[in-house]
Amino acid sequence: MHRRRNLYREHAECSFMVEIQSMVPIAAVVDLVLGIATLSILGRSKTESASSRIAGCMLGWILIFLGLSYVMTAVLEFRYGVQSEFSSLDLNKVSGTFAFTAKSLLLSAAIVLMALLPFFFPFRIINKGWDVWFLIGFACAGTVFFTTFHLLTDFNHINLENFLHIPGYLVLVAMYLRFITTEVRDQDFRLRKISVVAGLLLIGIHGETMTYWLSQVLTINDYFFQRQTIVTGLNPSFATWGGVNMRLTLGTGAILILCVGEAWRSFKIGISPFGVLTFVIFIIGFIAGIADYAVLDIVRSCYETSCQDFPAAYSIWYDFTSEALIYLYTPILFMFILLHYDIVDTKRDENRWLIRIIVILMLLIVSSTILELIQSFLPIPDMISSAALAIVVGIFIGWEEKIVSSLIEGSTSIQKIVPDFIEAGSDEKEFDFKAFNLTFGCITAFIFVVAILFTGLGVMGA
């Protein structure tokens, strides 16, 4: 879950006339609020199954790790500024700082959890007698390994952990194909929820790289990677290059599979909201590929003459597509999964008020951010933008109950949707919620303590 500038480690210096506000602080707030709220609701939900509570805890801690990583990124952007090409950070300034170290290690922890998620949701694939211990052990061992590895190698192989996505990716793709083909063949429409959640998890984990699918098919993403290595004077390792290309390839394969599957289902049964979402991402990736191909001369200029600037419209496009997808829409997607698949208890009255607050808060934050983005490059007076925001607030407040009800309408856990796919009596073992949270709380503390020690007892700046 990186922006393109993070995938390629872009640190180019170029002029850019349109000032686009960073979405990183907004993403930090949204992810942290949703992650903490998820754990809070799960702590009150004593009646939910162990499988739902495990999945909820994993999603909650993924959001918390990402949110904390975005907080560190926002600190770096505020203190050291960003470069104009895709607003990237200058490694010469931020390397060795506490915020950069913590940001990178928190992101590694989030990737470890995302790699494990497909083995626990929508189905617990590993033996239920010891899968929780496997989850905790692998998360701890993975975090310690990547923390040690990155600190000893000075973060020269930062993309190595991307290879962890491969097993879970194969599980989700196989799950999507199995359930969509069975649904169409047998007209068993209850299976639709399983194929949809598998597809949503693929988008949540690989959504950004899905928007680069045509560029990967045309094999032009490497040109962008080469541009950045020339601009920065870096000598990327094979792990860095391989990790970047692995993520791009997984995202490309995922969106093509989803698009073919949804096109076939639409032809046989009819279009669905998830099909529309898939086709929108496919079209965005197609347009992005054309845009990338159009600026290839600018990309090649770095190793032919001197680096030329990207057009303003090119950067604006990525702000409204790839970056908006990962920073604004992915948390909403996870929120939908939490509510629609009954991972958190949506039936209890004491939970519903908190759910309503979180849903409205997130929708308001996202809508206000989109308005700010539009205002950053269009000459819209403040009065008009304020009026538009007031209209949005009025709509959300007026339709608050309807919006929340539509999100949780028909919410059903996986165990109730397809009980015949789950072994009887296999989910009776109690899940230790406090021990799980304590473990990941210790992982978070470990990352911060190591980052402080590694950077000289909290001295930020080189």
matplotlib code that plots the C-alpha trace (Angstrom):
import matplotlib.pyplot as plt

x = [0.0, 2.4, 2.0, 3.8, 6.5, 7.2, 7.2, 9.9, 11.6, 11.1, 13.2, 13.4, 13.7, 11.4, 9.2, 5.4, 3.1, 0.0, 0.2, -1.6, -2.1, -0.8, -3.3, -1.0, -2.2, -5.9, -5.0, -3.3, -6.4, -8.8, -6.8, -6.1, -9.7, -11.1, -8.5, -9.0, -12.8, -12.7, -10.7, -13.0, -16.2, -14.6, -13.8, -17.5, -18.7, -18.6, -21.0, -19.1, -17.3, -13.6, -13.0, -14.8, -12.8, -9.5, -10.3, -11.4, -8.3, -6.1, -7.9, -7.8, -4.1, -3.3, -5.1, -3.3, 0.2, -0.6, -2.0, 1.1, 3.3, 1.4, 1.8, 5.6, 5.4, 3.4, 6.0, 8.7, 6.8, 6.1, 9.7, 11.7, 9.2, 8.5, 10.0, 7.7, 7.7, 4.8, 5.6, 8.3, 10.6, 14.3, 16.2, 19.3, 17.4, 15.2, 17.5, 18.6, 15.8, 13.5, 10.4, 11.8, 13.0, 9.7, 7.7, 9.6, 9.4, 5.7, 5.0, 6.9, 4.7, 1.6, 2.7, 3.4, -0.2, -1.6, 0.3, -1.3, -4.9, -6.0, -5.3, -7.7, -10.4, -12.8, -11.9, -9.5, -7.4, -4.8, -5.6, -7.8, -6.1, -2.9, -3.5, -3.8, -0.4, 1.0, -0.4, 1.1, 4.4, 4.8, 3.9, 6.4, 9.2, 8.5, 8.6, 11.8, 13.4, 12.6, 13.4, 16.9, 17.4, 16.5, 18.6, 21.6, 21.4, 20.5, 17.1, 18.8, 16.4, 13.2, 10.9, 12.0, 8.9, 6.7, 7.4, 5.4, 2.2, 2.5, 1.0, -2.0, -2.5, -2.8, -5.3, -7.5, -7.4, -8.2, -11.0, -12.5, -12.3, -13.8, -16.8, -17.7, -17.6, -19.7, -22.2, -22.7, -22.8, -25.1, -27.0, -26.1, -26.3, -25.3, -21.7, -21.6, -20.6, -17.6, -16.2, -16.9, -15.0, -12.1, -12.1, -12.4, -9.4, -7.4, -8.3, -7.5, -4.1, -3.1, -5.4, -2.7, -0.7, -3.9, -4.0, -0.7, -1.7, -1.4, 2.1, 3.2, 1.7, 3.6, 6.7, 7.3, 7.3, 11.0, 11.7, 10.2, 12.3, 15.4, 14.6, 14.5, 17.8, 19.5, 17.9, 18.9, 22.2, 21.2, 22.2, 19.1, 19.5, 17.9, 15.5, 14.4, 13.8, 12.3, 10.0, 8.7, 8.1, 6.5, 3.9, 3.2, 2.8, 0.5, -1.7, -1.8, -2.8, -5.4, -7.2, -7.2, -8.6, -11.3, -12.2, -12.6, -14.5, -16.9, -17.4, -18.4, -20.7, -22.3, -23.0, -24.4, -26.3, -26.1, -24.0, -23.3, -21.8, -18.6, -18.4, -18.8, -15.9, -13.7, -14.4, -13.7, -10.3, -9.6, -10.4, -8.3, -5.4, -5.9, -5.9, -2.9, -1.0, -1.7, -0.6, 2.6, 3.3, 2.8, 5.4, 8.1, 10.2, 10.2, 11.2, 14.0, 15.3, 17.1, 19.5, 19.7, 20.1, 18.8, 15.7, 12.6, 9.6, 6.4, 3.3, 1.1, -1.9, 0.1, 0.7, -2.9, -4.2, -2.3, -3.4, -7.1, -6.7, -3.9, -3.2, -6.9, -7.5, -4.9, -5.3, -9.1, -11.0, -9.1, -10.1, -13.7, -13.4, -12.1, -14.9, -17.4, -15.9, -16.0, -19.7, -21.1, -19.6, -20.6, -17.0, -18.0, -21.3, -23.7, -26.8, -26.1, -27.4, -24.3, -22.2, -24.6, -24.0, -20.3, -20.6, -22.8, -20.3, -17.4, -19.2, -20.3, -17.0, -15.1, -17.4, -17.1, -13.3, -13.1, -15.6, -13.9, -10.5, -11.8, -13.2, -9.8, -8.1, -10.4, -9.9, -6.1, -6.0, -9.4, -10.1, -13.1, -13.7, -13.7, -17.3, -18.4, -16.3, -17.6, -21.2, -20.5, -19.1, -22.1, -24.4, -22.4, -22.6, -26.4, -26.9, -24.9, -26.7, -30.1, -29.5, -27.2, -29.5, -30.2, -26.4, -25.5, -28.5, -27.5, -23.9, -25.0, -28.2, -28.0, -24.7, -24.0, -20.9, -19.1, -20.1, -23.8, -23.5, -21.9, -22.1, -21.6, -18.0, -17.1, -16.4, -19.0, -17.8, -14.5, -15.0, -15.8, -12.4, -12.3, -10.2, -8.0, -8.7, -6.6, -3.5, -3.8, -3.9, -1.2, 1.1, 0.6, 0.9, 4.3, 5.3, 4.4, 6.4, 9.3, 9.4, 9.3, 12.0, 14.3, 13.7, 14.6, 17.8, 18.8, 18.5, 20.4, 17.8, 15.2, 17.4, 15.6, 17.4, 20.7]
y = [0.0, 2.6, 5.6, 5.4, 7.7, 5.3, 2.3, 3.9, 5.9, 9.1, 12.0, 14.1, 17.9, 19.6, 22.7, 22.3, 25.2, 23.7, 23.1, 20.0, 19.5, 16.3, 13.7, 11.9, 13.7, 13.0, 9.3, 9.2, 10.5, 8.3, 5.1, 5.7, 6.6, 3.6, 1.2, 2.3, 2.3, -1.2, -2.6, -0.7, -2.2, -5.6, -5.3, -4.9, -7.6, -10.8, -12.7, -12.6, -15.7, -16.2, -16.0, -12.6, -11.3, -12.4, -10.8, -7.6, -7.4, -7.9, -5.2, -2.9, -3.3, -3.0, 0.3, 1.4, 0.5, 2.3, 5.3, 5.6, 5.2, 8.1, 10.2, 9.8, 10.6, 13.8, 14.8, 14.4, 16.4, 19.2, 19.3, 18.7, 19.6, 17.6, 17.7, 18.7, 15.5, 13.6, 15.4, 12.9, 13.0, 13.7, 10.7, 12.8, 14.9, 12.3, 9.2, 8.5, 10.4, 8.9, 9.6, 7.9, 4.9, 4.5, 5.0, 2.3, -0.2, 0.4, -0.1, -3.4, -4.5, -3.6, -5.6, -8.7, -8.5, -8.0, -11.0, -13.1, -11.7, -14.0, -17.1, -15.9, -14.1, -14.8, -18.4, -19.7, -21.9, -22.9, -25.5, -23.8, -25.5, -23.4, -20.8, -17.9, -18.9, -19.1, -15.6, -14.1, -15.9, -15.1, -11.4, -11.1, -13.0, -11.2, -7.8, -8.5, -10.0, -7.0, -4.5, -6.1, -6.6, -3.0, -1.4, -3.5, -2.8, 0.9, 0.4, -0.5, -3.4, -1.8, -3.7, -7.2, -7.7, -7.3, -11.0, -12.0, -11.0, -14.0, -16.8, -14.7, -13.3, -16.8, -17.8, -14.8, -15.2, -18.9, -18.1, -15.5, -17.8, -20.7, -18.9, -16.8, -19.8, -21.9, -19.0, -18.6, -22.4, -23.3, -20.0, -20.1, -16.3, -16.6, -17.3, -13.8, -12.3, -14.6, -13.7, -10.0, -10.0, -11.8, -9.2, -6.3, -7.7, -7.8, -4.2, -3.2, -4.7, -4.2, -1.4, 1.2, -1.2, -2.1, 1.4, 0.8, -2.4, -1.2, 0.3, -3.1, -5.0, -2.6, -3.1, 0.7, 0.9, 0.1, 3.3, 5.2, 3.2, 3.9, 7.6, 7.7, 5.8, 8.3, 11.4, 10.1, 8.6, 5.4, 1.9, -0.2, -3.7, -6.7, -7.0, -3.4, -3.8, -7.3, -6.1, -3.2, -5.4, -8.1, -5.8, -4.3, -7.7, -8.9, -5.8, -6.2, -9.9, -9.2, -6.5, -8.5, -11.5, -9.5, -7.7, -10.9, -12.5, -9.6, -9.2, -12.9, -12.7, -9.5, -11.3, -14.3, -12.8, -9.0, -6.1, -5.6, -2.7, -4.6, -5.1, -1.4, -0.8, -3.3, -1.7, 1.8, 0.7, -1.1, 2.1, 4.2, 1.8, 2.0, 5.8, 5.8, 3.5, 5.8, 8.8, 7.0, 6.1, 9.8, 11.1, 8.4, 11.0, 13.1, 9.9, 9.0, 12.6, 11.8, 9.3, 11.1, 14.8, 16.3, 15.5, 17.4, 18.2, 16.2, 18.2, 19.5, 17.5, 14.3, 14.8, 16.0, 12.7, 10.6, 12.7, 12.0, 8.3, 6.2, 8.4, 9.0, 5.3, 4.3, 7.2, 7.9, 5.0, 2.0, 2.8, 3.2, -0.2, -1.8, -0.1, -1.7, -5.1, -4.7, -3.7, -5.7, -9.0, -8.6, -8.6, -6.1, -6.4, -4.0, -5.2, -4.0, -0.5, 0.6, -0.2, 1.4, 5.0, 4.6, 3.1, 5.9, 8.5, 6.8, 6.4, 10.0, 11.3, 9.3, 10.4, 14.0, 13.9, 12.2, 14.6, 17.7, 16.5, 15.9, 19.5, 20.8, 18.9, 20.4, 23.9, 23.5, 23.7, 25.2, 28.9, 28.2, 31.0, 30.0, 31.0, 28.5, 25.7, 26.4, 26.3, 23.1, 21.6, 22.8, 21.1, 17.8, 18.1, 18.7, 15.7, 13.4, 14.6, 14.3, 10.9, 9.7, 6.9, 5.8, 5.8, 3.7, 1.3, 0.8, -0.1, -2.7, -3.9, -7.6, -7.8, -11.4, -13.3, -15.7, -18.5, -17.8, -17.2, -20.5, -22.8, -25.8, -24.6, -24.5, -27.5, -28.0, -27.1, -25.8, -22.3, -22.9, -22.2, -18.9, -16.1, -14.2, -10.6, -8.9, -11.1, -10.4, -6.6, -6.8, -8.6, -6.0, -3.2, -4.6, -4.8, -1.1, -0.2, -2.3, -0.5, 3.0, 2.0, 0.6, 3.6, 6.0, 4.0, 3.7, 7.4, 8.5, 8.6, 10.5, 13.1, 13.9, 15.1, 14.3]
z = [0.0, -1.2, -3.5, -6.8, -5.6, -2.7, -5.1, -7.2, -4.4, -6.3, -5.2, -8.3, -8.3, -10.7, -10.8, -10.5, -10.8, -9.2, -5.4, -4.4, -0.7, 0.8, 1.7, 4.1, 7.3, 6.3, 5.7, 9.1, 10.9, 9.0, 9.4, 13.1, 13.9, 12.1, 13.5, 17.1, 16.7, 15.3, 18.3, 20.7, 19.2, 19.1, 22.8, 23.5, 21.2, 23.3, 21.1, 17.8, 16.6, 17.1, 13.4, 13.1, 16.1, 14.7, 11.3, 13.0, 15.1, 12.1, 10.1, 13.1, 13.6, 9.9, 9.9, 13.1, 11.7, 8.4, 10.3, 12.5, 9.4, 7.7, 10.9, 10.6, 6.9, 7.7, 10.2, 7.6, 5.0, 7.5, 8.8, 5.6, 2.9, -0.2, -3.7, -6.5, -8.5, -6.9, -3.7, -2.8, 0.2, -0.2, 1.2, 1.6, 4.2, 5.9, 6.1, 9.6, 11.3, 13.9, 11.7, 8.6, 10.6, 12.4, 9.2, 7.3, 10.2, 10.8, 7.1, 7.2, 10.2, 8.2, 5.2, 7.4, 8.7, 5.3, 4.0, 6.8, 6.4, 3.5, 5.7, 8.3, 6.4, 4.8, 5.9, 8.5, 6.3, 8.8, 11.4, 14.0, 16.9, 16.5, 13.8, 16.3, 17.8, 14.2, 13.5, 16.6, 16.2, 12.5, 13.1, 15.9, 14.1, 10.8, 12.5, 14.4, 11.2, 8.9, 11.6, 12.2, 8.4, 7.4, 10.2, 9.4, 5.7, 6.2, 4.4, 1.1, 0.5, 1.7, -0.7, 0.2, 2.4, -0.7, -1.6, 1.5, -0.5, -2.9, -0.9, 0.3, -3.2, -4.6, -1.9, -2.6, -6.4, -6.1, -3.7, -6.0, -9.1, -7.2, -5.8, -8.9, -11.2, -8.7, -8.3, -12.1, -12.8, -9.9, -9.6, -5.9, -5.3, -1.6, -2.9, -4.4, -1.0, -0.8, -4.3, -3.5, -0.2, -1.9, -4.6, -2.1, -0.1, -3.4, -4.1, -0.5, -0.6, -4.3, -5.3, -6.1, -8.3, -10.1, -11.5, -13.2, -15.0, -18.6, -17.9, -16.5, -19.5, -21.8, -19.6, -19.3, -15.5, -15.5, -17.3, -14.4, -12.0, -14.0, -14.0, -10.2, -9.8, -12.1, -10.4, -6.9, -7.8, -6.0, -6.9, -6.1, -5.0, -6.7, -3.7, -4.2, -8.0, -7.5, -4.7, -6.8, -9.9, -7.8, -6.4, -9.9, -11.4, -8.6, -9.0, -12.8, -12.6, -9.9, -11.8, -15.1, -13.3, -11.6, -14.8, -16.7, -13.9, -13.5, -17.2, -17.5, -14.5, -15.8, -19.1, -17.4, -14.5, -14.6, -13.5, -9.8, -7.7, -7.3, -11.0, -11.6, -9.1, -10.9, -14.3, -13.0, -11.7, -15.0, -16.9, -14.6, -15.2, -19.0, -19.0, -16.7, -19.1, -22.0, -19.9, -18.9, -22.5, -23.5, -21.0, -21.9, -23.7, -20.5, -18.5, -20.9, -20.9, -17.6, -19.3, -22.7, -21.8, -18.6, -16.6, -17.8, -15.7, -15.9, -17.0, -14.2, -15.4, -15.1, -11.4, -10.8, -12.4, -10.0, -7.0, -8.0, -8.9, -7.4, -4.3, -3.6, -3.9, -1.3, 1.1, 1.1, -0.5, 0.9, 4.5, 3.5, 1.7, 4.9, 6.8, 4.4, 5.0, 8.8, 8.7, 5.8, 6.9, 10.5, 11.7, 14.3, 16.1, 14.3, 16.1, 19.7, 20.4, 22.3, 19.2, 16.6, 17.9, 17.6, 14.2, 13.1, 14.3, 12.6, 9.2, 9.1, 10.3, 7.6, 4.8, 5.9, 6.0, 2.6, 1.0, 2.4, 1.3, -2.3, -2.2, -1.1, -3.8, -6.5, -5.0, -5.1, -8.9, -9.9, -9.3, -7.0, -4.4, -0.8, -0.4, -3.0, -1.6, 1.9, 0.6, -1.2, 2.0, 4.0, 1.5, 1.9, 5.6, 5.5, 3.2, 5.5, 8.6, 7.0, 5.5, 8.3, 9.4, 5.8, 5.0, 8.0, 7.4, 3.8, 4.9, 7.4, 5.6, 5.1, 7.1, 7.7, 8.9, 6.6, 9.0, 8.4, 4.6, 3.8, 6.8, 4.6, 3.8, 7.5, 9.6, 12.3, 15.8, 14.6, 15.8, 19.4, 20.9, 22.7, 21.3, 23.7, 22.6, 25.2, 24.6, 20.9, 21.4, 24.0, 21.5, 18.8, 21.2, 22.2, 18.6, 18.1, 21.3, 20.0, 16.7, 18.4, 20.9, 18.3, 16.1, 19.0, 19.8, 16.2, 15.6, 18.6, 21.4, 19.4, 17.7, 14.5, 11.5, 9.9]

ax = plt.figure().add_subplot(projection="3d")
ax.plot(x, y, z, "-o")
ax.set_aspect("equal")
plt.show()
